[in-house]
C-alpha cells in the first residue's frame, strides 16, 4: 500500500512529498519539537507536557546516580547512557501515574528513583 502525505517542504512548498516507506516520513524528517508545534497548530491544542527519552537522558546525566564524575562515590550507580531505553520509557510511564502535579523536575526525580531501584 502506498501512502501520500501533503507535506510542504521548503520554498517549493506546494509540491507534496510521496511517502512509500513506513508512512512516517514527516516524523523522520522533523525533530520532535517541530512535530509537536505542528500538531498544536493543526489540532488547535496546547501540549503541556512531554517526557522524551533523549531529554531525560541529558537531564539525568547530571544526577549523582548517573554522573560519571561521581564514579568513585557511593551515590553513583551507572552511566545514564548504559540504562536501557525500555527502562527509561517504563520509568516515564510510572512517573506519569505517580506524580500528581506534572512538574518536570518532580517527574525527573521520580524517573531517576524508579531506574535506581531497578538497576
KEDOZA-112983 format. One record per residue: residue number from 1; residue in three letters; x, y, z of N, C-alpha, C in turn. Coordinates in steps of 0.1 Angstrom, whole numbers. Layout:
BEGIN
   nr  rest    n_X    n_Y    n_Z   ca_X   ca_Y   ca_Z    c_X    c_Y    c_Z
  NUM   ALA      X      Y      Z      X      Y      Z      X      Y      Z
...
END
This chain:
BEGIN
   nr  rest    n_X    n_Y    n_Z   ca_X   ca_Y   ca_Z    c_X    c_Y    c_Z
    1   UNK      8    -12      0      0      0      0      9     12      0
    2   UNK      6     22     -8     13     34     -9      5     45     -1
    3   UNK     13     53      6      7     64     14     12     77      8
    4   UNK      4     87      7      7    100      2      5    110     13
    5   UNK     15    119     16     13    129     25     15    143     18
    6   UNK      7    152     21      8    165     16     17    174     25
    7   UNK     30    171     25     39    178     34     45    189     26
    8   UNK     45    201     31     50    213     25     65    213     28
    9   UNK     74    214     18     88    214     21     94    226     14
   10   UNK    102    234     23    110    245     18    102    255      9
   11   UNK    109    260     -1    103    271     -9     94    265    -20
   12   UNK     96    253    -24     86    247    -33     75    240    -25
   13   UNK     70    247    -15     60    241     -6     47    236    -11
   14   UNK     44    239    -23     31    234    -28     32    220    -35
   15   UNK     44    214    -34     46    201    -40     46    190    -29
   16   UNK     36    181    -29     36    171    -19     47    161    -20
   17   UNK     51    156     -9     62    145     -8     55    132     -8
   18   UNK     59    123    -17     54    109    -17     61    101     -7
   19   UNK     54     94      2     60     85     12     56     71      8
   20   UNK     66     63      4     64     49      1     71     40     10
   21   UNK     76     46     22     83     38     31     74     33     42
   22   UNK     74     38     54     66     33     65     55     42     69
   23   UNK     52     52     61     41     61     64     44     72     74
   24   UNK     57     73     78     60     82     89     71     92     84
   25   UNK     71     95     71     82    103     66     83    116     73
   26   UNK     72    122     77     72    135     84     80    134     97
   27   UNK     78    123    104     84    121    117     99    118    115
   28   UNK    103    113    103    117    110    101    125    123     96
   29   UNK    117    132     92    124    144     86    122    157     95
   30   UNK    116    155    106    114    167    116    117    162    130
   31   UNK    123    172    138    125    168    152    112    168    160
   32   UNK    113    162    171    101    161    180     94    174    182
   33   UNK    102    185    185     96    198    188     88    204    177
   34   UNK     94    202    165     87    207    153     74    200    151
   35   UNK     74    186    152     62    178    151     51    183    161
   36   UNK     55    185    173     46    189    184     40    203    181
   37   UNK     49    212    176     44    225    172     33    224    161
   38   UNK     36    215    152     26    214    140     13    207    145
   39   UNK     14    197    154      3    191    160     -6    201    167
   40   UNK      0    210    175     -7    220    182    -15    229    173
   41   UNK     -8    233    162    -14    242    152    -26    235    145
   42   UNK    -23    223    141    -33    216    133    -46    213    141
   43   UNK    -44    208    154    -55    204    162    -60    215    171
   44   UNK    -53    227    170    -57    238    178    -57    235    193
   45   UNK    -46    229    198    -45    225    211    -32    229    217
   46   UNK    -30    227    230    -18    231    237    -12    218    244
   47   UNK     -1    214    240      5    202    246     14    207    257
   48   UNK     11    203    269     17    209    281     27    200    288
   49   UNK     30    189    283     40    180    289     45    170    280
   50   UNK     58    168    280     65    158    272     76    152    280
   51   UNK     77    140    280     88    133    286     95    125    274
   52   UNK    105    130    269    112    124    258    125    117    263
   53   UNK    128    106    258    139     98    263    152    106    262
   54   UNK    154    112    250    167    120    248    168    131    258
   55   UNK    157    138    261    158    149    271    160    144    285
   56   UNK    154    133    288    155    126    301    170    122    303
   57   UNK    176    116    293    190    112    294    199    124    297
   58   UNK    197    134    289    205    146    291    204    152    305
   59   UNK    191    153    310    189    158    323    194    149    334
   60   UNK    192    136    333    197    127    344    212    125    344
   61   UNK    218    129    333    233    129    332    239    137    344
   62   UNK    232    146    349    237    155    360    233    150    374
   63   UNK    225    140    374    221    134    388    233    126    393
   64   UNK    235    127    406    247    120    412    247    105    408
   65   UNK    235     99    407    234     84    404    240     81    390
   66   UNK    240     91    381    243     88    367    255     96    362
   67   UNK    259    106    371    270    115    366    284    108    367
   68   UNK    290    107    356    303    100    355    314    106    363
   69   UNK    313    119    367    323    125    376    321    120    390
   70   UNK    311    113    393    308    108    406    311     93    407
   71   UNK    318     87    398    320     73    397    326     67    410
   72   UNK    334     74    417    341     69    429    333     73    442
   73   UNK    320     76    441    313     79    452    302     68    455
   74   UNK    296     68    466    286     58    470    273     61    462
   75   UNK    271     73    457    259     77    450    258     72    436
   76   UNK    269     71    430    269     67    415    265     53    414
   77   UNK    256     51    404    250     37    401    256     32    388
   78   UNK    254     40    377    259     36    364    257     48    354
   79   UNK    265     49    344    263     60    334    249     59    328
   80   UNK    243     70    326    229     71    321    228     65    307
   81   UNK    239     66    300    239     60    286    238     45    286
   82   UNK    241     39    297    240     24    298    227     19    303
   83   UNK    218     28    307    205     25    312    196     21    299
   84   UNK    190      9    299    182      5    287    171     15    284
   85   UNK    169     18    272    158     27    268    145     22    272
   86   UNK    142      9    272    130      4    277    127      7    292
   87   UNK    138      7    300    136     10    314    133     25    316
   88   UNK    139     34    307    136     48    308    121     50    304
   89   UNK    116     44    294    102     45    290     93     40    301
   90   UNK     97     28    307     89     23    318     88     33    329
   91   UNK    100     39    332    100     49    343     92     61    340
   92   UNK     91     65    327     83     76    323     68     73    326
   93   UNK     64     61    322     50     57    324     47     57    339
   94   UNK     56     52    347     54     52    362     53     66    367
   95   UNK     62     75    363     62     89    368     49     96    364
   96   UNK     44     93    352     32    100    348     20     96    356
   97   UNK     20     84    362      9     80    370     11     83    385
   98   UNK     24     85    389     27     87    403     27    102    407
   99   UNK     32    110    398     33    125    402     20    132    398
  100   UNK     14    137    409      1    144    407      2    156    399
  101   UNK     10    165    403     13    177    395     24    174    385
  102   UNK     21    176    373     30    172    363     41    183    362
  103   UNK     49    184    372     61    192    373     73    185    368
  104   UNK     80    191    358     91    184    351    101    179    360
  105   UNK    106    187    370    116    183    379    112    172    388
  106   UNK     99    172    393     94    161    400     93    148    392
  107   UNK     90    150    380     89    138    370    103    132    369
  108   UNK    113    141    367    127    136    365    131    129    378
  109   UNK    128    134    390    132    128    402    126    114    403
  110   UNK    113    113    400    106    101    400    112     91    391
  111   UNK    115     95    379    121     86    369    135     81    374
  112   UNK    142     90    380    155     86    385    154     76    396
  113   UNK    145     78    405    143     68    416    138     55    411
  114   UNK    129     55    401    124     43    395    136     35    389
  115   UNK    144     42    382    155     35    375    165     29    385
  116   UNK    169     37    395    178     33    405    174     21    413
  117   UNK    161     20    415    155      8    422    156     -4    414
  118   UNK    157     -3    401    157    -14    392    170    -18    385
  119   UNK    181    -10    388    194    -14    382    203    -20    393
END
